[in-house]
Amino acid sequence: MKTILDFAAFKKKNQKITMLTCYDYTFAKLLNQSDVDTLLVGDSVSQVIHGYPTTLHATVAMMELHTAAVAKGAPNKFIISDMPFLSTRKGIKHAVEVAGTLMKAGAQAVKIEGAKGHEKLIQHLVESGIPVMGHLGLTPQSIHQLGGPKIQGRDDASAENILNDALALEKAGCFSLVLECIPTELSRKVTYALQIPTIGIGASAHTSGQVLVLQDMLGLNADFKPKFLKKYSNAADTTIAAINSYVAEVRTQKFPQAQHSYE
């Protein structure tokens, strides 16, 4: 199993880190047999699994439930769980309790979006034995404040702000940092300014690693086609074809046959 020490070692060796989201036991079992380095139980579970329009609907109970399922299916993977919307804004005591709940469910680290107002919390969590991954750029929990899912850091002022926030998160004790939807040059600048590794999504190849939503990269979400996404499978079509084959065989009485029945 990987640990937070491996993240630093990967950065030092210039070895790319691979991360995928995971929300359930079945996919976790498959990913446990794969070469991927780490799994993220993202608050995107509220969209991918529960059908909500944003990540704002993820709750502590939801994150705890899915973290436990993933931990059961992928005991050999390093698992990171998202701190859900507003869970970090109700005081340090509340945030520590939430982080503790996710760790007890099976996470080895938690991820927190944004920097401002979080430095003391992150320091306290780290000092309490809870590894923290940061997240800058497009932070989905702030989607309404940002005016929608837009590229961040395009102008000099906002780019400088992201760089300063990244340095602040490193100083607070984050062991790594997700950079989402920022320009290539800013991604390179932030990555080389930090001692900790960066993991990008829509942030170019200059980061220390990459993360994608599992269902997106498998092609299960046919309608989702952002520029940063590469689909490594056409799983939606193959799954529908398999289902239709099953339906056809049942209707024509080709299934079940004798080998599928008990005497």
N, C-alpha and C positions, 0 to 999 in steps of 0.2 A: 504493500500500500504506500502511496505517496504521502508526504507530510509537507508542512509549510517550508521545511528546510530544502525540499526538492525544488520548490519554486525559485529560491535564491540560487541554487546550484544550476538550474536550467539557464537562468539569466547570465550567470558567470560563464557558462560554457557556450552561450549563444545557441542553445537548443530550444526550439520552439515548443511552447506549451499548448496542449490541445484540450479544449473543454467543450462539452455539450450539455444542454439542459436535459433533465430527466424528471418525470413527475410520478412514475408508477412502478410497481414491482416487476411487471412483465418486461418492459423495456430495460429496467435496471439489470435484470438477469442477463439480457443480451449484451448490454454495455459492459458488464462485469467481465465478459469473455473477450472484449475488444481491446484495442491498444490505446484507447483514449485515456488521457492522464487524469482528468478530474471531471466530476459531474456537478452541475448547478441546478438545485431545486429552485428555479426562478419564480418570482411572483407572476411571471407570464403564465403560470398555471391557471390563473383566473381567466385568461383568454383562451389558451390552447385546449384546456380540459373542461372548463366550466362555461365557456362561451360568452364571457363578459367583454365589453368593448375596450376596456383598459385594464391595467394592472392594479388600479385603485381598489378593486373589489376583493383582492386577496386579504385574508384575515390571518391572525396568528393560528387559529385552530386549523385553517386550511393548510397553511405552511407546515404545521406540525404533522398533520395527517400524511401529507405527501412526502415529507422528509423521512418519516418512519418507513413508508412503503419502499422508497428508494434505498434506504439503508439496509433493509432486509434483502433486497435483490442484488445489491452491489457491495458486499462486504469488503471487497478488495480495492475499492475506489475511494479517493479523497472526495468528500461530499461537502459542498458549500450551500447554505440555505439563505435565501433573501429575507431580510427584515422587512415586513410588509409596511404599507403606507401608514404614516403617522406613528408607527411604533417607536420611532426614535425621537419623537417630538413631545413626549408626555413626561419628560423627566428621566434622569439617569436610572432611578430605581425601577421604573416600568421597563425601560429598554433592557436593563440587565436581566430582568425576569423573562422577557421575551426571548432574548438571546439564549438564556439558560434552557428554556423550553425547547428551542430548536436543537441545541447541542444534545440534550437528553434524548431527543427523538432520533438522533443518529448523525447529525452534521458534525464535521470537524472544524468548521469555520462559518461565519456569517458574512453577508455582503450588505453594505450600507450605501445608499445613493446620496451623492452630494457631499460637500465639505463644510460649508459655513454652518456653524452651530453644532457641528458633530465632533470637533477636535477633542474636547474634554471627554465626551462619551467614548470615543474610540480608544483613547488612552486608558480610560477606566476599564473598558472591556478587555483590552490586551493585558493590563495589569491583573485582571481577574482570571486570566487563563483562557480567554476566548479570542482566537485569531480572527482578524477582520480584513476583508477585502473591500476596497473602495470602488466607486463607480462614478465617473465623470463624463461630460459631454452631453449627449442626449440621455437624460435621466427620466424614464417613463413615468415615475411617480409625480413628476413636476410637469406633466404633459400640458396641463391647462395654463400653467404659468409661462411655459415656453411658447405657447401659441400653436401647439401641434407637434407632430413628429418631424422636426426640421433639423438639418445639419447645424451643429453648434461650432463656435470658434472660427467663423469665417472672417470676421474683422479683427483688427489688431487688439482692440480692447478686450473682447471676449476671449480671444486666444490667450492673451496674457493672464486673464483671470483663471482660465482652465489650468495653465501651467502653474500658477501660484497655488491653486487649490490642490494640485497633484503633489507639490512639494509639502504642503501642509498636511496632507493625508499620510505621506511617508513619515514625516516628523511625528505625527500622532501615533504611529505604530502599525499602519497597514502593511501586510506582507505582500500584497499585490494590488493591482488596480485595473478595473475594466474601463476601457475608453470606447465610447459608443458614438458613431456617426460624427466624426470630426475630420477635417481635411488632412491629407497625407503629410504635409510639411509639419503641421502641428503635432500629429501623432509621432513623427520622428523626433521632434524637438522634446516632447514630454518624455518619451521612452529613454532618450539618451541623457536627460537631465536627472533621472531617477536611478537609485540603486536597486529598488524593487522592480519586479517585472510588470509589464503592462499586457493586458489581454484585450484584443480588439474585436469589435463587431462593427463593420462599416468604418474602419479606421486604418485601412491600408495594411501592407505587409511589414511596416516598420515597427509594429508592436512585438512584444516578446512571445506572443501566442495569439490564438484565435478562439472565439466561441460562436456557436450558432445554436438556434433552437433545433432540437432533434427532428421534430416533425417537419420543419421547413426544409432542412437539408435532405431529408428522405423524400421530399416531394409529395408529402401527404396533404399539404395545404396548397392546392393547385392555383388558387386565386392570389396568393401572396407572392409578389414578384419585385421586391426592392432591389436596387442596383447592387447592394453588397452581398446578396444571397446567391450561392451556387448550389444547385440541386444535384445531389450525387445519386439519386434514384428517382424512379417514376412510380413510387409506391402507391400513389392514389389510383392510377389506372390498373396496376396489377392486383391491387386489393379488390377493386370493384369487379374486375374480370373473374377473380376467384369466387367472389360471392355469387355472381351471376351463374357460374358453372355449377355451384352447389344448388342454387335454386332450380336450374334446368334439370339436374339429375334427380332431384326429389320429385319434380313434377312428372318426369318421364319414368319414374320408378327404377332408375339406374343406381340410386343410393337410398337406403343401405342395401348391400348385398349380403351373402351368407357369411363372409369373413368379418362383417361388421355386426353380426347378430349372435346372441347367446342361445345355445341349444338347451 
